[in-house]
Amino acid sequence: MLQNRKETLFTIISMLIVVTMGLFFKYYKGIASEWFNNSFSTLFYEIFWCLFIFLWVRHPKAVNKIPIWVFIATCIIEFLQLWKPPLLQQIRATFVGRMILGSTFVWSDFIYYIFGSLLGWLWLWQLQRVFNAKKDVC
């Protein structure tokens, strides 16, 4: 039971790190800031959602499935950016709506979704590996 608490704590700490890094790069001002703000920060978006789902679904087989479903969901959200009904536009006008739904469709984002999902998978795999190794020792 204590092991499960530690895994939860490490997952939450991971999420806080990823959110901090994502916001840093989203609002970074400096060399190549447009790329960091609009593309690179997307990697952290994918990793965050992988960790968030992992917080609730920790089955070992889920480690491989979560990044795939996160990738699919973010691709759907990207395509939804082409659709501009008034309700979605109102949601996108808010900070949270813009962070979750985005506002502009960009084909190159799919590359970052792939890499972000792969990094999310590596992060989940590492968390799972560390905590499964500790279970074997106990």
Contacts in CASP RR format, 6 or more apart in sequence:
PFRMAT RR
TARGET T0000
AUTHOR 0000-0000-0000
METHOD contacts of the structure
MODEL  1
MLQNRKETLFTIISMLIVVTMGLFFKYYKGIASEWFNNSFSTLFYEIFWC
LFIFLWVRHPKAVNKIPIWVFIATCIIEFLQLWKPPLLQQIRATFVGRMI
LGSTFVWSDFIYYIFGSLLGWLWLWQLQRVFNAKKDVC
3 131 0 8 1.000
3 134 0 8 1.000
3 135 0 8 1.000
3 138 0 8 1.000
6 131 0 8 1.000
6 134 0 8 1.000
7 58 0 8 1.000
7 127 0 8 1.000
7 131 0 8 1.000
8 55 0 8 1.000
10 127 0 8 1.000
10 130 0 8 1.000
10 131 0 8 1.000
11 51 0 8 1.000
11 54 0 8 1.000
11 55 0 8 1.000
11 127 0 8 1.000
12 55 0 8 1.000
14 51 0 8 1.000
14 123 0 8 1.000
14 127 0 8 1.000
15 48 0 8 1.000
15 51 0 8 1.000
15 52 0 8 1.000
15 55 0 8 1.000
18 44 0 8 1.000
18 47 0 8 1.000
18 48 0 8 1.000
18 51 0 8 1.000
19 44 0 8 1.000
19 48 0 8 1.000
21 44 0 8 1.000
22 41 0 8 1.000
22 44 0 8 1.000
22 45 0 8 1.000
22 48 0 8 1.000
23 41 0 8 1.000
25 36 0 8 1.000
25 37 0 8 1.000
25 40 0 8 1.000
25 41 0 8 1.000
25 44 0 8 1.000
26 36 0 8 1.000
26 37 0 8 1.000
26 41 0 8 1.000
27 37 0 8 1.000
28 36 0 8 1.000
28 37 0 8 1.000
38 106 0 8 1.000
39 108 0 8 1.000
39 109 0 8 1.000
39 112 0 8 1.000
40 112 0 8 1.000
42 109 0 8 1.000
42 112 0 8 1.000
42 113 0 8 1.000
42 116 0 8 1.000
43 112 0 8 1.000
43 115 0 8 1.000
43 116 0 8 1.000
43 119 0 8 1.000
44 116 0 8 1.000
45 74 0 8 1.000
45 116 0 8 1.000
46 67 0 8 1.000
46 70 0 8 1.000
46 71 0 8 1.000
46 74 0 8 1.000
46 112 0 8 1.000
46 113 0 8 1.000
46 115 0 8 1.000
46 116 0 8 1.000
46 117 0 8 1.000
46 119 0 8 1.000
46 120 0 8 1.000
47 116 0 8 1.000
47 119 0 8 1.000
47 120 0 8 1.000
47 123 0 8 1.000
49 70 0 8 1.000
49 73 0 8 1.000
49 74 0 8 1.000
50 66 0 8 1.000
50 67 0 8 1.000
50 70 0 8 1.000
50 117 0 8 1.000
50 120 0 8 1.000
50 121 0 8 1.000
50 123 0 8 1.000
50 124 0 8 1.000
51 120 0 8 1.000
51 123 0 8 1.000
51 124 0 8 1.000
53 62 0 8 1.000
53 66 0 8 1.000
53 69 0 8 1.000
53 70 0 8 1.000
54 62 0 8 1.000
54 63 0 8 1.000
54 66 0 8 1.000
54 124 0 8 1.000
54 127 0 8 1.000
57 66 0 8 1.000
58 128 0 8 1.000
60 128 0 8 1.000
60 132 0 8 1.000
63 121 0 8 1.000
63 124 0 8 1.000
63 125 0 8 1.000
63 128 0 8 1.000
64 121 0 8 1.000
66 121 0 8 1.000
66 124 0 8 1.000
67 117 0 8 1.000
67 118 0 8 1.000
67 120 0 8 1.000
67 121 0 8 1.000
67 124 0 8 1.000
68 117 0 8 1.000
70 117 0 8 1.000
70 120 0 8 1.000
71 113 0 8 1.000
71 114 0 8 1.000
71 117 0 8 1.000
74 113 0 8 1.000
74 117 0 8 1.000
75 110 0 8 1.000
75 113 0 8 1.000
77 100 0 8 1.000
77 101 0 8 1.000
77 102 0 8 1.000
78 105 0 8 1.000
78 106 0 8 1.000
78 109 0 8 1.000
78 110 0 8 1.000
78 113 0 8 1.000
79 105 0 8 1.000
80 88 0 8 1.000
80 101 0 8 1.000
81 101 0 8 1.000
81 102 0 8 1.000
81 103 0 8 1.000
81 104 0 8 1.000
81 105 0 8 1.000
82 105 0 8 1.000
88 101 0 8 1.000
91 97 0 8 1.000
91 101 0 8 1.000
92 98 0 8 1.000
92 101 0 8 1.000
92 102 0 8 1.000
92 103 0 8 1.000
END
